[in-house]
Amino acid sequence: MLQTFFRNKNISKKLKLRLKNIIIDKTLTYASETWILTKRDSKQINNFERKLYRRILGPVYDNEKENWRILTNKEIYAIVKKPTIT
């Protein structure tokens, strides 16, 4: 259900980002103060978060190379202006 929601072009990116912050972040970090977080776990959580951001923000058109490309990690965090979950 959320996959189709995040891919829907009729819903604004701003709304998708707000819902991601409200629903997914809260669910993902529930009782996180009791976790023992390893480097592997931290990496997997960050990968999941970036995957969601890429799905929400979509590809961008590169005028120099005249093709579509995905956003880099730095570009994602510059657009979102939010620290990682971990």
C-alpha positions in Angstrom: 0.0 0.0 0.0 2.7 2.5 0.9 4.7 1.6 -2.3 1.9 2.8 -4.5 1.3 5.8 -2.3 4.9 6.9 -2.6 5.0 6.4 -6.3 1.7 8.2 -6.9 2.4 11.3 -9.0 -0.8 13.1 -8.0 0.4 13.4 -4.3 2.8 16.2 -3.6 6.4 15.4 -2.5 5.9 17.7 0.6 2.9 15.5 1.8 4.8 12.3 1.1 7.8 13.6 3.1 5.5 14.6 6.0 3.8 11.2 6.1 7.1 9.5 6.0 8.3 11.5 9.0 5.0 10.9 10.9 4.3 7.2 10.1 7.5 5.4 9.2 10.0 7.3 11.4 7.8 6.9 14.5 7.2 3.2 13.8 10.8 2.5 13.0 12.2 4.3 16.1 9.6 3.0 18.6 11.4 1.9 21.7 14.8 2.5 20.0 16.4 3.7 23.2 16.5 0.0 24.3 18.2 -1.2 21.2 21.8 -2.2 20.9 22.6 -0.8 17.5 25.5 -2.3 15.6 27.2 -0.7 12.6 25.4 -3.2 10.3 22.0 -2.3 11.8 22.7 1.4 11.5 23.8 1.0 7.8 20.6 -1.0 7.0 18.4 1.6 8.6 20.1 4.4 6.7 19.9 2.5 3.4 16.1 1.9 4.0 15.6 5.6 4.7 17.5 6.7 1.6 15.5 4.2 -0.5 12.3 5.8 0.7 13.6 9.3 0.0 14.6 8.2 -3.6 11.2 6.8 -4.1 9.5 9.9 -2.9 11.8 12.4 -4.6 12.1 10.4 -7.8 14.7 10.8 -10.6 16.1 14.1 -11.7 16.9 15.2 -15.2 20.6 16.0 -15.8 20.9 18.8 -18.4 24.6 18.3 -19.0 24.4 14.6 -19.8 20.8 14.9 -21.1 19.5 11.9 -19.2 17.6 10.9 -16.1 19.6 9.9 -13.0 18.9 9.1 -9.3 19.9 11.5 -6.6 23.2 11.0 -4.7 23.2 10.6 -0.9 24.5 14.2 -0.5 21.8 15.6 -2.7 19.1 13.7 -0.8 20.2 15.1 2.5 20.6 18.6 1.1 17.0 18.5 -0.2 15.5 16.9 2.9 17.5 19.0 5.4 17.0 16.4 8.1 19.6 14.2 9.8 19.5 10.5 9.4 17.3 8.3 11.7 20.3 6.8 13.3 
